[in-house]
Amino acid sequence: MKKRSVLAAALILLAACGGGEPEPEPERPNIILITSDALRPDHLSVNGYVRATSPEIDDFARKALHFTDAVTVIPKTGPAFATMFTGRHPQEHGVGSNFAAIPESLPVLAERLRALGYRTAAFVGNPVLRPSKGYARGFDHYQLFDGKRGQGVTSLNAAFRNWALDKTWDRPAFVWIHYMDPHGPYMPRKEILREYLADEVAGSDERVPLDPGSLPSGNANKVLGAVPAYQRLGDEDRLAVYLARYDAEIRGMDAAFGMLMGFLHKQGLYDGSAIVFTSDHGESLGEHDYYFEHGWFAYEPSLRIPLMIKQPGQTNGYEVDRQVSILDLWPTLLSFAGAAVERGVVGTNLCGTVAGRGELIESSDRYPDKYYGVRVSGWKYLIREGDGAEELYDLREDPGELRNVADREGERLAELREICKAALDRARAAAVPQATGLPDDPETLERLKALGYLD
């Protein structure tokens, strides 16, 4: 394996983050993007969670840029990655659900990097990210797994290891590894689950209804006030059991992440590479009467994500508390490759000055309700499309979004209403023609049903 010198890593860092003039032909780093599905940052121990769910991620965060107020702009897997890989808001690229395709007219990240000479490979654990919807575009090697079958996260590691050992690394690579855990159904390793079911957190006797009573979505996997069908464990109705399973999946994913970091170190690929760890969205674990799912709303549990970036040559980390989003990953990752970002892109390079701009957010399509809103300066504004009902939350005073103050903060409400309308108008004016993608085969549809995506 080709190892990168400390001097080369330093030059890359300067070029990527604007710290000095680049060399005429700087050595470009490998770019390794690691994502974990449905991962809430407040369930990572590095962020103060009561369980030690993430020792490996914690260690990585301490040596990286750790963005503590990062959000997705839409809490659903396909739309979130369409946003991340095009640098465009869902109102522009039009992917509002897992059944829409990325428009062919928009270049995607892997295409851009491959055109710059990068070798590209992806090892993806969620079958919703299928090639027929455009997620494999630009990848020389795209390996799709069902992360809830077989060895799960370790299968992805093994596939990447085999691919990596077969390469000479004579040119830079862009690698994407997407773990499906902790996305439901929660199926953790038994030894981790036993540990969590025996701790104090599991002692709560709070119960979760199993029968939703009605199905406004028409889908037993998308319900309010009860456990969705694909998550149900027989007659188990203890909230603590489901939380233990979710946390145990995080711990299992964390172990796989640690093994991946160990492999990169062993092969001399860690120090000189740009490594990013994040998630597509979070997970609602009962907040707002919404259990073990994501997409219906744009509340904090589903919207907030972890985000950590280790720059080439970086050994010391620090926290950044400004609001950032998945829209910022497009310009940031391209900057590592020395590529310019086209006009019209909202995101900014996270290796530069982080201004903490406001963000246009929305819920996913294919639900009974559709929400739009803005998250800015510690406030969140939401409007329900169907009836125009408005919500306003002071996130600093009320991080759980328990008190809608729209009727008491008229001036703030009017201000954020106008910001939301203007942002929507701008994004919709930049919308591109939509793509249909290829139809799904019956086997794919069955697996998507088992994972909660279909009834």
Secondary structure by P-SEA (a helix, b strand, c coil): cccccaaaaaaaaaaaccccccccccbbbbbbbbbbccccccccccccccccccaaaaaaaaacccccccccccccaaaaaaaaaaccccccccccccccccccccccaaaaaaaaccbbbbbcccccccccccccccccbbbbcccccccaaaaaaaaaaaaaaaccccbbbbbbbbbccccccccccaaaaaaaaacccccccbbbbcccccccccccccccccccccccccccccaaaaaaaaaaaaaaaaaaaaaaaaaaaaaccccccbbbbbbcbbbbcccccccccccccccccccbbbbbbbcccccbbbbbcccccccaaaaaaaaaaccccccccccccccccccbbbbbbbbbccccbbbbbbbcccbbbbbbcccbbbbbbccccccccccccccccaaaaaaaaaaaaaaaaaaaaacccccccccccaaaaaaaaaacccc
